[in-house]
Amino acid sequence: MDETEFWEIIDSTREAAEGDPEDHADLLVERLMQLDPDSVLDFARHFEARYNRAYTWDLWGAAAVLLGGASDDAFDYFRCWLIGQGREVFEGAVHEPDALAELLEDFDDDIDGDGEELGYAADEAYEALTGVVAPDLGIAPQPAEPVGTPFGFDDDAALARRFPRLWERFGSG
């Protein structure tokens, strides 16, 4: 599976789910179960590589603005959700997290920002197809610490300075 096919699967299942992250995950599992097990593992590698790539302090800060704070787990689920938003939103956010202000049509913190189930979709599909747990994907794990310069997420003024467009549109201040 190449990168284009990966994103096509993400996009088609997100569109069919009409923005609901839980429905998106269910539809993604169903779609992946139409593939052979090796293709499901290829999908998982693409997903995991992007998940690891999004492990940056700046994206964590952007998640904190959108979610009104972001614990370790919340940031993990945010990264899954971000992948689920498609290539344009994902790549734009990784390149410039503040650009999420323009890349997102809307953001409802009751349903958006938590893509935990998306992160398990390939594992679920693989296990359903084969009856066994997915093997190690053979890709490097995420770094021990996020990439970039650490900063505190509890200072609203600092978040507003670091992510001015995102703060203006979605910040709690």
C-alpha positions as CSV (number, residue, x, y, z in Angstrom):
1,M,0.0,0.0,0.0
2,D,1.4,3.4,-0.9
3,E,0.8,6.7,0.8
4,T,-1.9,7.8,-1.6
5,E,-4.0,4.6,-1.0
6,F,-3.5,5.1,2.8
7,W,-4.9,8.6,2.6
8,E,-7.7,7.6,0.3
9,I,-8.9,5.0,2.9
10,I,-8.7,7.6,5.7
11,D,-10.6,10.2,3.6
12,S,-13.4,7.9,2.3
13,T,-14.1,6.5,5.8
14,R,-14.1,9.9,7.4
15,E,-16.5,11.3,4.8
16,A,-18.8,8.3,5.2
17,A,-18.8,8.9,9.0
18,E,-19.8,12.5,8.5
19,G,-17.2,13.7,11.0
20,D,-18.1,11.3,13.9
21,P,-14.7,9.9,15.2
22,E,-16.3,6.7,16.6
23,D,-18.2,6.0,13.4
24,H,-15.0,6.8,11.5
25,A,-13.1,4.1,13.4
26,D,-15.9,1.5,12.8
27,L,-16.0,2.2,9.1
28,L,-12.2,2.1,9.0
29,V,-12.1,-1.3,10.5
30,E,-14.8,-2.5,8.0
31,R,-12.8,-1.1,5.1
32,L,-9.5,-2.6,6.3
33,M,-11.2,-6.0,6.6
34,Q,-11.7,-5.9,2.9
35,L,-7.9,-6.0,2.4
36,D,-5.5,-8.9,2.8
37,P,-3.6,-9.0,6.1
38,D,-0.3,-7.8,4.6
39,S,-2.1,-4.7,3.3
40,V,-3.6,-4.1,6.7
41,L,-0.1,-4.2,8.2
42,D,1.0,-1.7,5.5
43,F,-1.8,0.6,6.5
44,A,-0.7,0.2,10.2
45,R,2.8,1.2,9.3
46,H,1.7,4.3,7.5
47,F,-0.5,5.2,10.4
48,E,2.1,4.6,13.1
49,A,4.8,6.5,11.1
50,R,2.5,9.6,11.0
51,Y,1.5,9.2,14.6
52,N,5.2,9.2,15.6
53,R,5.9,12.2,13.3
54,A,3.2,14.2,15.0
55,Y,4.9,13.8,18.4
56,T,6.1,17.4,18.7
57,W,5.8,20.0,21.5
58,D,4.2,22.5,19.1
59,L,1.5,20.1,18.1
60,W,0.9,19.2,21.8
61,G,0.5,23.0,22.4
62,A,-2.0,23.3,19.6
63,A,-3.9,20.3,21.0
64,A,-3.9,22.1,24.4
65,V,-5.5,25.2,22.8
66,L,-8.1,23.2,21.0
67,L,-8.9,20.9,23.9
68,G,-8.5,23.4,26.8
69,G,-5.5,21.4,28.0
70,A,-4.0,18.1,26.9
71,S,-2.7,15.2,29.1
72,D,-0.4,12.6,27.7
73,D,-3.3,10.4,26.7
74,A,-5.3,13.3,25.3
75,F,-2.4,14.2,23.1
76,D,-2.0,10.6,21.9
77,Y,-5.7,10.5,21.0
78,F,-5.4,13.9,19.4
79,R,-2.7,12.7,17.1
80,C,-4.9,9.8,16.0
81,W,-7.7,12.2,15.3
82,L,-5.4,14.5,13.4
83,I,-4.4,11.7,11.0
84,G,-8.1,11.0,10.6
85,Q,-8.6,14.5,9.3
86,G,-6.7,13.6,6.1
87,R,-3.5,14.5,4.4
88,E,-4.0,18.2,4.0
89,V,-4.9,18.9,7.6
90,F,-2.3,16.5,9.0
91,E,0.6,17.7,6.8
92,G,-0.4,21.4,7.4
93,A,-0.6,20.9,11.1
94,V,2.7,19.1,11.4
95,H,4.4,21.8,9.3
96,E,2.7,24.7,11.2
97,P,0.5,23.8,14.1
98,D,-1.0,27.4,14.2
99,A,-2.3,26.7,10.7
100,L,-5.0,24.5,12.3
101,A,-6.9,27.8,12.7
102,E,-7.4,27.8,8.9
103,L,-7.3,24.1,8.2
104,L,-10.2,23.1,10.5
105,E,-13.7,24.1,9.4
106,D,-14.9,23.8,13.0
107,F,-13.9,22.1,16.2
108,D,-16.3,20.8,18.8
109,D,-14.2,19.6,21.8
110,D,-17.1,17.2,22.8
111,I,-16.5,15.1,19.7
112,D,-13.4,16.4,17.9
113,G,-9.8,15.8,18.9
114,D,-10.2,12.3,20.3
115,G,-9.4,9.6,17.7
116,E,-8.4,6.9,20.2
117,E,-10.3,4.2,18.3
118,L,-8.7,5.2,15.0
119,G,-5.4,4.2,16.5
120,Y,-6.7,0.6,17.1
121,A,-8.5,0.1,13.7
122,A,-5.7,-1.7,11.9
123,D,-5.0,-4.0,14.9
124,E,-8.7,-4.9,15.1
125,A,-9.0,-5.6,11.4
126,Y,-5.8,-7.7,11.4
127,E,-7.0,-9.8,14.3
128,A,-10.4,-10.3,12.8
129,L,-8.8,-11.4,9.5
130,T,-6.2,-13.7,11.0
131,G,-7.3,-14.7,14.4
132,V,-3.9,-13.5,15.9
133,V,-2.6,-10.2,17.2
134,A,-0.7,-8.1,14.7
135,P,3.0,-8.6,14.7
136,D,5.6,-5.8,15.4
137,L,5.5,-3.4,12.5
138,G,9.2,-3.1,12.3
139,I,9.3,0.7,12.4
140,A,11.2,2.9,14.8
141,P,9.2,3.8,18.0
142,Q,8.4,7.5,18.7
143,P,11.1,9.4,20.4
144,A,11.2,9.3,24.2
145,E,10.3,13.0,24.3
146,P,8.4,15.1,21.8
147,V,10.5,16.8,19.1
148,G,11.2,20.5,19.6
149,T,11.5,22.8,22.6
150,P,9.3,21.9,25.6
151,F,7.1,24.6,27.1
152,G,4.2,24.7,29.6
153,F,0.7,24.5,28.4
154,D,-0.9,26.0,31.5
155,D,0.0,29.6,30.6
156,D,-2.8,31.0,28.4
157,A,-0.8,34.1,27.5
158,A,2.1,32.0,26.3
159,L,-0.2,29.7,24.3
160,A,-1.9,32.8,22.8
161,R,1.5,34.2,21.8
162,R,2.8,30.9,20.3
163,F,-0.4,30.1,18.5
164,P,-2.0,33.5,17.8
165,R,-4.5,32.4,15.0
166,L,-5.5,29.2,16.8
167,W,-5.9,31.0,20.1
168,E,-8.0,33.8,18.5
169,R,-10.3,31.2,16.9
170,F,-10.5,28.4,19.4
171,G,-8.7,29.5,22.6
172,S,-10.5,29.7,25.9
173,G,-9.4,33.3,26.6
